[in-house]
């Protein structure tokens, strides 16, 4: 099946600005994955000094701010309604809270546990937006279906993987069962998390090339 990418996306005002944020968020997301991997590979076994860990927290704070313009711009493609309007502002508020918790952790104002709780809650709300928004965008004839499927998968993977991983910690029974359940949930969540920057890269391409339709002479709807 042919995947119509940016050429199928009509341009709205602000698309190209959002595209720049999407590319930057993608780069920050890749850096976040790399620094977290480096922390567990080099710093956790030695018990510190967690330079990679602190860098990862700072990148996480920046990432949560960078994604907001992209989420808002993509959200404009959704049908108007109270539910979608509420979803938009909830995910924006969660992203701001997640960013603040990361920066407060970097500056040692907030401890690791409460910061992690806020960060995971923000990630969960963003995952919910990915799932709910992209389920609707799959029915939007002008939105790239490959990008919508990817967003839906990322949301589902995180929303399923995180609770399953948490269940493994509290599940009664032999350790082998608990670690198996935890591993399945962590692996599923990790796949969604690693693909997250790729979605922003794809979104950057779609939003940045949307003006190709208008320059080619096709009519593009404006924001209502």
Phi, psi and omega in degrees: 000134181286135180260103178285117183267240188292335185293346182261359187259108177298149185275137170243152176303132180099354183299314185288329173294316177297326178299318179297319176295321181296315178297319180293320177296322178299315179296319178296322179295318177297317178296324177295317177298316183294316182290325177293318177298319179295323179299312181289331182281322189245326188264319181299316178298332181264355181075024177138185004274008173063041172292316176297322180296315178295320177298320178297319178297317180295318179296321178299320177296318178293317181302316182295336175277321182296328185284341186300311179299328180290313179301315181297320183289317177295323182297337179296341179280351181278155177298144178291147180166160183297319181298312180292324178295318178295317179302318181301310185285331176294316181290326176294314179298320179295321180294319177297317179296319178296320177296314181299318181296324179293314180293323177295326176291318179301318182270011175061030174273329181239140179285166186298314186296306179297326178296318180295321179299315180294318181296316179294322177297319178296317178298320180295319179292321176295321178296320178297320176297316179303313183292308186290318181293317185283337171298321177286322182293336176296336179267000181269113188295337183265358181263135181304122185293325179297319178293321179294318179296319179297315178298319178297318180296317180299314179299314181295319181298318180287318182291334176271315186295317183297311178296323179295319177297318177295323179298324180299329181289329185254356184292127176286154179126187182296153181299326181300319179293315182298315181290330177293313179297315178300317181296320179297312180296317180295320180295317180295314178297322180295322178298313178298320182292319180292326179284345183306308179300328180294322177299318180293326175297314179297320178296322177300318178296315183296314182288323183287333182258006183298330183291352179298331181293314183291322180290336178278352176102002178274151180282139177237132181291147176261164182295138178258000000 
